[in-house]
Amino acid sequence: MSWLLGYTVVSMAVAFIVIKIFDYLFSGVAGGFTGVARAGLFVITWAAITAQSGMRGVSKTARQLRQGNADATSLLTTLTKDERR
């Protein structure tokens, strides 16, 4: 779970940077739409970065499990090779 906390903090920081860029680009525009767009942009950016980072962690764990399975299969094949003859 610690990896998720780190990715969440980083994604929040990136989302704040994206909001600052949005504010810079649309500084002359006022109204309720920009407030809603700003909030939506923050949430979407934050969620996208956290989800993508989390999937990298899941993929890494899955790769390690597949490698462990292949190693165990290889070891079992080697150990039972004499019994098959």
Biopython code that builds the backbone (N, CA, C, O; Angstrom):
import numpy as np
from Bio.PDB.StructureBuilder import StructureBuilder

atoms = [
    (1, "MET", "N", (0.809, -1.195, 0.000)),
    (1, "MET", "CA", (0.000, 0.000, 0.000)),
    (1, "MET", "C", (0.853, 1.260, 0.000)),
    (1, "MET", "O", (0.377, 2.320, -0.406)),
    (2, "SER", "N", (2.095, 1.169, 0.444)),
    (2, "SER", "CA", (2.935, 2.364, 0.496)),
    (2, "SER", "C", (3.205, 2.920, -0.897)),
    (2, "SER", "O", (3.316, 4.133, -1.070)),
    (3, "TRP", "N", (3.312, 2.035, -1.897)),
    (3, "TRP", "CA", (3.538, 2.510, -3.262)),
    (3, "TRP", "C", (2.364, 3.345, -3.747)),
    (3, "TRP", "O", (2.550, 4.299, -4.502)),
    (4, "LEU", "N", (1.148, 2.992, -3.315)),
    (4, "LEU", "CA", (-0.039, 3.733, -3.732)),
    (4, "LEU", "C", (-0.044, 5.133, -3.122)),
    (4, "LEU", "O", (-0.444, 6.092, -3.781)),
    (5, "LEU", "N", (0.390, 5.256, -1.886)),
    (5, "LEU", "CA", (0.437, 6.561, -1.235)),
    (5, "LEU", "C", (1.416, 7.486, -1.958)),
    (5, "LEU", "O", (1.118, 8.660, -2.177)),
    (6, "GLY", "N", (2.580, 6.957, -2.327)),
    (6, "GLY", "CA", (3.558, 7.761, -3.054)),
    (6, "GLY", "C", (3.037, 8.225, -4.397)),
    (6, "GLY", "O", (3.204, 9.388, -4.764)),
    (7, "TYR", "N", (2.401, 7.317, -5.140)),
    (7, "TYR", "CA", (1.841, 7.677, -6.435)),
    (7, "TYR", "C", (0.704, 8.686, -6.293)),
    (7, "TYR", "O", (0.532, 9.555, -7.148)),
    (8, "THR", "N", (-0.061, 8.573, -5.229)),
    (8, "THR", "CA", (-1.160, 9.500, -5.009)),
    (8, "THR", "C", (-0.642, 10.912, -4.755)),
    (8, "THR", "O", (-1.187, 11.882, -5.281)),
    (9, "VAL", "N", (0.402, 11.023, -3.954)),
    (9, "VAL", "CA", (0.980, 12.341, -3.666)),
    (9, "VAL", "C", (1.560, 12.959, -4.943)),
    (9, "VAL", "O", (1.366, 14.146, -5.206)),
    (10, "VAL", "N", (2.268, 12.153, -5.730)),
    (10, "VAL", "CA", (2.838, 12.653, -6.984)),
    (10, "VAL", "C", (1.731, 13.070, -7.946)),
    (10, "VAL", "O", (1.839, 14.103, -8.607)),
    (11, "SER", "N", (0.668, 12.274, -8.029)),
    (11, "SER", "CA", (-0.419, 12.624, -8.946)),
    (11, "SER", "C", (-1.131, 13.893, -8.506)),
    (11, "SER", "O", (-1.584, 14.667, -9.349)),
    (12, "MET", "N", (-1.238, 14.122, -7.203)),
    (12, "MET", "CA", (-1.821, 15.377, -6.727)),
    (12, "MET", "C", (-0.959, 16.557, -7.136)),
    (12, "MET", "O", (-1.478, 17.587, -7.566)),
    (13, "ALA", "N", (0.354, 16.417, -7.007)),
    (13, "ALA", "CA", (1.262, 17.504, -7.386)),
    (13, "ALA", "C", (1.147, 17.808, -8.887)),
    (13, "ALA", "O", (1.098, 18.971, -9.286)),
    (14, "VAL", "N", (1.104, 16.761, -9.707)),
    (14, "VAL", "CA", (0.964, 16.962, -11.150)),
    (14, "VAL", "C", (-0.386, 17.599, -11.463)),
    (14, "VAL", "O", (-0.475, 18.462, -12.337)),
    (15, "ALA", "N", (-1.433, 17.184, -10.760)),
    (15, "ALA", "CA", (-2.755, 17.767, -10.983)),
    (15, "ALA", "C", (-2.756, 19.265, -10.635)),
    (15, "ALA", "O", (-3.390, 20.058, -11.330)),
    (16, "PHE", "N", (-2.058, 19.648, -9.577)),
    (16, "PHE", "CA", (-1.959, 21.065, -9.236)),
    (16, "PHE", "C", (-1.224, 21.846, -10.328)),
    (16, "PHE", "O", (-1.598, 22.972, -10.656)),
    (17, "ILE", "N", (-0.183, 21.239, -10.882)),
    (17, "ILE", "CA", (0.554, 21.894, -11.972)),
    (17, "ILE", "C", (-0.348, 22.061, -13.194)),
    (17, "ILE", "O", (-0.335, 23.109, -13.840)),
    (18, "VAL", "N", (-1.124, 21.034, -13.508)),
    (18, "VAL", "CA", (-2.049, 21.119, -14.647)),
    (18, "VAL", "C", (-3.084, 22.217, -14.402)),
    (18, "VAL", "O", (-3.438, 22.941, -15.331)),
    (19, "ILE", "N", (-3.566, 22.350, -13.187)),
    (19, "ILE", "CA", (-4.537, 23.394, -12.852)),
    (19, "ILE", "C", (-3.904, 24.779, -12.997)),
    (19, "ILE", "O", (-4.553, 25.709, -13.474)),
    (20, "LYS", "N", (-2.650, 24.918, -12.591)),
    (20, "LYS", "CA", (-1.971, 26.207, -12.740)),
    (20, "LYS", "C", (-1.826, 26.573, -14.221)),
    (20, "LYS", "O", (-1.998, 27.735, -14.590)),
    (21, "ILE", "N", (-1.514, 25.598, -15.061)),
    (21, "ILE", "CA", (-1.434, 25.841, -16.507)),
    (21, "ILE", "C", (-2.806, 26.229, -17.045)),
    (21, "ILE", "O", (-2.921, 27.150, -17.853)),
    (22, "PHE", "N", (-3.844, 25.528, -16.598)),
    (22, "PHE", "CA", (-5.218, 25.857, -17.015)),
    (22, "PHE", "C", (-5.571, 27.282, -16.610)),
    (22, "PHE", "O", (-6.134, 28.033, -17.406)),
    (23, "ASP", "N", (-5.241, 27.660, -15.367)),
    (23, "ASP", "CA", (-5.525, 29.024, -14.897)),
    (23, "ASP", "C", (-4.773, 30.061, -15.730)),
    (23, "ASP", "O", (-5.310, 31.126, -16.033)),
    (24, "TYR", "N", (-3.539, 29.750, -16.095)),
    (24, "TYR", "CA", (-2.747, 30.673, -16.909)),
    (24, "TYR", "C", (-3.361, 30.849, -18.303)),
    (24, "TYR", "O", (-3.444, 31.962, -18.821)),
    (25, "LEU", "N", (-3.787, 29.737, -18.896)),
    (25, "LEU", "CA", (-4.351, 29.795, -20.242)),
    (25, "LEU", "C", (-5.718, 30.480, -20.277)),
    (25, "LEU", "O", (-6.027, 31.194, -21.231)),
    (26, "PHE", "N", (-6.524, 30.272, -19.262)),
    (26, "PHE", "CA", (-7.879, 30.804, -19.242)),
    (26, "PHE", "C", (-8.057, 31.858, -18.151)),
    (26, "PHE", "O", (-9.111, 31.917, -17.518)),
    (27, "SER", "N", (-7.046, 32.685, -17.927)),
    (27, "SER", "CA", (-7.121, 33.684, -16.858)),
    (27, "SER", "C", (-8.121, 34.791, -17.162)),
    (27, "SER", "O", (-8.671, 35.389, -16.237)),
    (28, "GLY", "N", (-8.368, 35.074, -18.428)),
    (28, "GLY", "CA", (-9.307, 36.133, -18.786)),
    (28, "GLY", "C", (-10.753, 35.689, -18.810)),
    (28, "GLY", "O", (-11.656, 36.521, -18.902)),
    (29, "VAL", "N", (-10.984, 34.404, -18.731)),
    (29, "VAL", "CA", (-12.348, 33.871, -18.816)),
    (29, "VAL", "C", (-12.904, 33.714, -17.403)),
    (29, "VAL", "O", (-12.277, 33.096, -16.543)),
    (30, "ALA", "N", (-14.067, 34.272, -17.180)),
    (30, "ALA", "CA", (-14.707, 34.146, -15.868)),
    (30, "ALA", "C", (-16.039, 33.443, -16.030)),
    (30, "ALA", "O", (-16.644, 33.485, -17.101)),
    (31, "GLY", "N", (-16.484, 32.817, -15.000)),
    (31, "GLY", "CA", (-17.794, 32.187, -15.044)),
    (31, "GLY", "C", (-17.788, 30.847, -14.336)),
    (31, "GLY", "O", (-16.752, 30.336, -13.912)),
    (32, "GLY", "N", (-18.981, 30.302, -14.228)),
    (32, "GLY", "CA", (-19.147, 29.027, -13.540)),
    (32, "GLY", "C", (-18.551, 27.857, -14.304)),
    (32, "GLY", "O", (-18.116, 26.872, -13.708)),
    (33, "PHE", "N", (-18.532, 27.970, -15.630)),
    (33, "PHE", "CA", (-18.010, 26.875, -16.435)),
    (33, "PHE", "C", (-16.535, 26.623, -16.164)),
    (33, "PHE", "O", (-16.108, 25.470, -16.094)),
    (34, "THR", "N", (-15.756, 27.677, -16.012)),
    (34, "THR", "CA", (-14.320, 27.482, -15.770)),
    (34, "THR", "C", (-14.073, 26.835, -14.413)),
    (34, "THR", "O", (-13.133, 26.057, -14.253)),
    (35, "GLY", "N", (-14.917, 27.157, -13.440)),
    (35, "GLY", "CA", (-14.773, 26.521, -12.123)),
    (35, "GLY", "C", (-15.059, 25.035, -12.180)),
    (35, "GLY", "O", (-14.343, 24.231, -11.583)),
    (36, "VAL", "N", (-16.109, 24.672, -12.902)),
    (36, "VAL", "CA", (-16.466, 23.258, -13.060)),
    (36, "VAL", "C", (-15.396, 22.539, -13.877)),
    (36, "VAL", "O", (-15.002, 21.421, -13.543)),
    (37, "ALA", "N", (-14.926, 23.183, -14.950)),
    (37, "ALA", "CA", (-13.882, 22.580, -15.787)),
    (37, "ALA", "C", (-12.597, 22.408, -14.996)),
    (37, "ALA", "O", (-11.905, 21.401, -15.145)),
    (38, "ARG", "N", (-12.276, 23.370, -14.165)),
    (38, "ARG", "CA", (-11.060, 23.304, -13.334)),
    (38, "ARG", "C", (-11.133, 22.128, -12.357)),
    (38, "ARG", "O", (-10.179, 21.361, -12.223)),
    (39, "ALA", "N", (-12.257, 21.998, -11.688)),
    (39, "ALA", "CA", (-12.427, 20.893, -10.737)),
    (39, "ALA", "C", (-12.397, 19.549, -11.455)),
    (39, "ALA", "O", (-11.753, 18.608, -10.991)),
    (40, "GLY", "N", (-13.090, 19.460, -12.579)),
    (40, "GLY", "CA", (-13.096, 18.210, -13.347)),
    (40, "GLY", "C", (-11.722, 17.847, -13.859)),
    (40, "GLY", "O", (-11.333, 16.679, -13.835)),
    (41, "LEU", "N", (-10.979, 18.846, -14.326)),
    (41, "LEU", "CA", (-9.620, 18.607, -14.814)),
    (41, "LEU", "C", (-8.715, 18.096, -13.701)),
    (41, "LEU", "O", (-7.900, 17.200, -13.921)),
    (42, "PHE", "N", (-8.853, 18.657, -12.518)),
    (42, "PHE", "CA", (-8.054, 18.208, -11.378)),
    (42, "PHE", "C", (-8.347, 16.743, -11.050)),
    (42, "PHE", "O", (-7.430, 15.935, -10.902)),
    (43, "VAL", "N", (-9.627, 16.414, -10.941)),
    (43, "VAL", "CA", (-10.017, 15.047, -10.575)),
    (43, "VAL", "C", (-9.604, 14.050, -11.648)),
    (43, "VAL", "O", (-9.092, 12.978, -11.327)),
    (44, "ILE", "N", (-9.814, 14.380, -12.897)),
    (44, "ILE", "CA", (-9.458, 13.462, -13.985)),
    (44, "ILE", "C", (-7.955, 13.248, -14.048)),
    (44, "ILE", "O", (-7.495, 12.119, -14.214)),
    (45, "THR", "N", (-7.183, 14.327, -13.916)),
    (45, "THR", "CA", (-5.721, 14.200, -13.938)),
    (45, "THR", "C", (-5.235, 13.353, -12.780)),
    (45, "THR", "O", (-4.414, 12.453, -12.963)),
    (46, "TRP", "N", (-5.732, 13.633, -11.602)),
    (46, "TRP", "CA", (-5.327, 12.903, -10.408)),
    (46, "TRP", "C", (-5.668, 11.417, -10.543)),
    (46, "TRP", "O", (-4.824, 10.561, -10.276)),
    (47, "ALA", "N", (-6.872, 11.115, -10.947)),
    (47, "ALA", "CA", (-7.297, 9.719, -11.075)),
    (47, "ALA", "C", (-6.523, 8.987, -12.169)),
    (47, "ALA", "O", (-6.153, 7.826, -11.992)),
    (48, "ALA", "N", (-6.279, 9.647, -13.283)),
    (48, "ALA", "CA", (-5.570, 8.991, -14.391)),
    (48, "ALA", "C", (-4.138, 8.639, -14.013)),
    (48, "ALA", "O", (-3.671, 7.537, -14.300)),
    (49, "ILE", "N", (-3.451, 9.558, -13.378)),
    (49, "ILE", "CA", (-2.061, 9.290, -13.004)),
    (49, "ILE", "C", (-1.992, 8.217, -11.925)),
    (49, "ILE", "O", (-1.137, 7.334, -11.993)),
    (50, "THR", "N", (-2.868, 8.274, -10.937)),
    (50, "THR", "CA", (-2.867, 7.263, -9.874)),
    (50, "THR", "C", (-3.195, 5.883, -10.439)),
    (50, "THR", "O", (-2.547, 4.900, -10.078)),
    (51, "ALA", "N", (-4.188, 5.799, -11.315)),
    (51, "ALA", "CA", (-4.561, 4.507, -11.900)),
    (51, "ALA", "C", (-3.446, 3.940, -12.770)),
    (51, "ALA", "O", (-3.153, 2.746, -12.704)),
    (52, "GLN", "N", (-2.830, 4.780, -13.578)),
    (52, "GLN", "CA", (-1.751, 4.302, -14.446)),
    (52, "GLN", "C", (-0.564, 3.823, -13.613)),
    (52, "GLN", "O", (0.027, 2.786, -13.913)),
    (53, "SER", "N", (-0.220, 4.558, -12.590)),
    (53, "SER", "CA", (0.889, 4.158, -11.730)),
    (53, "SER", "C", (0.564, 2.874, -10.973)),
    (53, "SER", "O", (1.422, 2.007, -10.811)),
    (54, "GLY", "N", (-0.668, 2.760, -10.516)),
    (54, "GLY", "CA", (-1.083, 1.546, -9.819)),
    (54, "GLY", "C", (-1.042, 0.330, -10.723)),
    (54, "GLY", "O", (-0.664, -0.757, -10.286)),
    (55, "MET", "N", (-1.423, 0.500, -11.966)),
    (55, "MET", "CA", (-1.384, -0.627, -12.909)),
    (55, "MET", "C", (0.056, -1.061, -13.193)),
    (55, "MET", "O", (0.315, -2.241, -13.429)),
    (56, "ARG", "N", (0.989, -0.108, -13.172)),
    (56, "ARG", "CA", (2.405, -0.487, -13.328)),
    (56, "ARG", "C", (2.829, -1.391, -12.180)),
    (56, "ARG", "O", (3.533, -2.379, -12.393)),
    (57, "GLY", "N", (2.402, -1.056, -10.954)),
    (57, "GLY", "CA", (2.732, -1.881, -9.793)),
    (57, "GLY", "C", (2.106, -3.266, -9.885)),
    (57, "GLY", "O", (2.741, -4.261, -9.537)),
    (58, "VAL", "N", (0.871, -3.331, -10.349)),
    (58, "VAL", "CA", (0.185, -4.619, -10.505)),
    (58, "VAL", "C", (0.877, -5.453, -11.583)),
    (58, "VAL", "O", (1.062, -6.658, -11.413)),
    (59, "SER", "N", (1.256, -4.817, -12.685)),
    (59, "SER", "CA", (1.943, -5.536, -13.766)),
    (59, "SER", "C", (3.280, -6.085, -13.301)),
    (59, "SER", "O", (3.653, -7.203, -13.657)),
    (60, "LYS", "N", (4.001, -5.305, -12.507)),
    (60, "LYS", "CA", (5.293, -5.754, -11.985)),
    (60, "LYS", "C", (5.109, -6.968, -11.074)),
    (60, "LYS", "O", (5.870, -7.933, -11.162)),
    (61, "THR", "N", (4.118, -6.923, -10.214)),
    (61, "THR", "CA", (3.847, -8.044, -9.311)),
    (61, "THR", "C", (3.428, -9.281, -10.094)),
    (61, "THR", "O", (3.851, -10.390, -9.768)),
    (62, "ALA", "N", (2.605, -9.107, -11.118)),
    (62, "ALA", "CA", (2.172, -10.236, -11.943)),
    (62, "ALA", "C", (3.363, -10.865, -12.666)),
    (62, "ALA", "O", (3.458, -12.089, -12.760)),
    (63, "ARG", "N", (4.265, -10.033, -13.174)),
    (63, "ARG", "CA", (5.471, -10.552, -13.842)),
    (63, "ARG", "C", (6.313, -11.379, -12.876)),
    (63, "ARG", "O", (6.819, -12.441, -13.240)),
    (64, "GLN", "N", (6.462, -10.896, -11.653)),
    (64, "GLN", "CA", (7.241, -11.627, -10.649)),
    (64, "GLN", "C", (6.577, -12.962, -10.307)),
    (64, "GLN", "O", (7.267, -13.968, -10.137)),
    (65, "LEU", "N", (5.254, -12.980, -10.207)),
    (65, "LEU", "CA", (4.545, -14.224, -9.919)),
    (65, "LEU", "C", (4.687, -15.229, -11.058)),
    (65, "LEU", "O", (4.879, -16.420, -10.814)),
    (66, "ARG", "N", (4.592, -14.750, -12.318)),
    (66, "ARG", "CA", (4.766, -15.648, -13.464)),
    (66, "ARG", "C", (6.174, -16.227, -13.503)),
    (66, "ARG", "O", (6.354, -17.402, -13.821)),
    (67, "GLN", "N", (7.182, -15.403, -13.178)),
    (67, "GLN", "CA", (8.556, -15.890, -13.160)),
    (67, "GLN", "C", (8.749, -16.927, -12.063)),
    (67, "GLN", "O", (9.423, -17.937, -12.267)),
    (68, "GLY", "N", (8.158, -16.675, -10.901)),
    (68, "GLY", "CA", (8.241, -17.648, -9.812)),
    (68, "GLY", "C", (7.560, -18.954, -10.182)),
    (68, "GLY", "O", (8.047, -20.030, -9.835)),
    (69, "ASN", "N", (6.445, -18.869, -10.879)),
    (69, "ASN", "CA", (5.734, -20.067, -11.329)),
    (69, "ASN", "C", (6.580, -20.845, -12.326)),
    (69, "ASN", "O", (6.648, -22.072, -12.255)),
    (70, "ALA", "N", (7.224, -20.148, -13.250)),
    (70, "ALA", "CA", (8.075, -20.812, -14.240)),
    (70, "ALA", "C", (9.267, -21.480, -13.565)),
    (70, "ALA", "O", (9.656, -22.584, -13.946)),
    (71, "ASP", "N", (9.847, -20.822, -12.570)),
    (71, "ASP", "CA", (10.977, -21.406, -11.835)),
    (71, "ASP", "C", (10.544, -22.664, -11.073)),
    (71, "ASP", "O", (11.256, -23.668, -11.068)),
    (72, "ALA", "N", (9.377, -22.600, -10.435)),
    (72, "ALA", "CA", (8.882, -23.754, -9.689)),
    (72, "ALA", "C", (8.578, -24.919, -10.632)),
    (72, "ALA", "O", (8.872, -26.070, -10.312)),
    (73, "THR", "N", (7.997, -24.623, -11.776)),
    (73, "THR", "CA", (7.703, -25.662, -12.763)),
    (73, "THR", "C", (8.987, -26.311, -13.258)),
    (73, "THR", "O", (9.058, -27.532, -13.400)),
    (74, "SER", "N", (9.981, -25.508, -13.516)),
    (74, "SER", "CA", (11.273, -26.022, -13.963)),
    (74, "SER", "C", (11.906, -26.914, -12.896)),
    (74, "SER", "O", (12.442, -27.977, -13.210)),
    (75, "LEU", "N", (11.845, -26.488, -11.655)),
    (75, "LEU", "CA", (12.406, -27.281, -10.560)),
    (75, "LEU", "C", (11.656, -28.596, -10.397)),
    (75, "LEU", "O", (12.275, -29.644, -10.214)),
    (76, "LEU", "N", (10.338, -28.549, -10.462)),
    (76, "LEU", "CA", (9.556, -29.781, -10.336)),
    (76, "LEU", "C", (9.826, -30.733, -11.497)),
    (76, "LEU", "O", (9.883, -31.947, -11.301)),
    (77, "THR", "N", (9.990, -30.202, -12.682)),
    (77, "THR", "CA", (10.302, -31.032, -13.843)),
    (77, "THR", "C", (11.649, -31.717, -13.654)),
    (77, "THR", "O", (11.802, -32.899, -13.962)),
    (78, "THR", "N", (12.617, -30.972, -13.150)),
    (78, "THR", "CA", (13.948, -31.535, -12.914)),
    (78, "THR", "C", (13.909, -32.602, -11.825)),
    (78, "THR", "O", (14.554, -33.643, -11.951)),
    (79, "LEU", "N", (13.159, -32.349, -10.764)),
    (79, "LEU", "CA", (13.108, -33.309, -9.642)),
    (79, "LEU", "C", (12.375, -34.591, -10.015)),
    (79, "LEU", "O", (12.732, -35.664, -9.530)),
    (80, "THR", "N", (11.374, -34.500, -10.853)),
    (80, "THR", "CA", (10.569, -35.674, -11.195)),
    (80, "THR", "C", (11.024, -36.335, -12.488)),
    (80, "THR", "O", (10.376, -37.271, -12.958)),
    (81, "LYS", "N", (12.100, -35.879, -13.062)),
    (81, "LYS", "CA", (12.574, -36.425, -14.331)),
    (81, "LYS", "C", (12.972, -37.897, -14.188)),
    (81, "LYS", "O", (12.681, -38.698, -15.077)),
    (82, "ASP", "N", (13.621, -38.262, -13.100)),
    (82, "ASP", "CA", (14.048, -39.640, -12.887)),
    (82, "ASP", "C", (12.869, -40.566, -12.642)),
    (82, "ASP", "O", (12.936, -41.741, -13.002)),
    (83, "GLU", "N", (11.803, -40.080, -12.050)),
    (83, "GLU", "CA", (10.636, -40.900, -11.740)),
    (83, "GLU", "C", (9.864, -41.266, -13.007)),
    (83, "GLU", "O", (9.150, -42.269, -13.004)),
    (84, "ARG", "N", (9.976, -40.517, -14.057)),
    (84, "ARG", "CA", (9.236, -40.789, -15.277)),
    (84, "ARG", "C", (9.872, -41.882, -16.103)),
    (84, "ARG", "O", (9.191, -42.477, -16.939)),
    (85, "ARG", "N", (11.116, -42.168, -15.915)),
    (85, "ARG", "CA", (11.805, -43.179, -16.736)),
    (85, "ARG", "C", (11.422, -44.561, -16.387)),
    (85, "ARG", "O", (11.920, -45.511, -16.993)),
]
sb = StructureBuilder()
sb.init_structure("model")
sb.init_model(0)
sb.init_chain("A")
sb.init_seg("    ")
for serial, (resi, resn, name, xyz) in enumerate(atoms, 1):
    if name == "N":
        sb.init_residue(resn, " ", resi, " ")
    sb.init_atom(name, np.array(xyz, "f"), 0.0, 1.0, " ", f" {name:<3s}", serial, name[0])
structure = sb.get_structure()
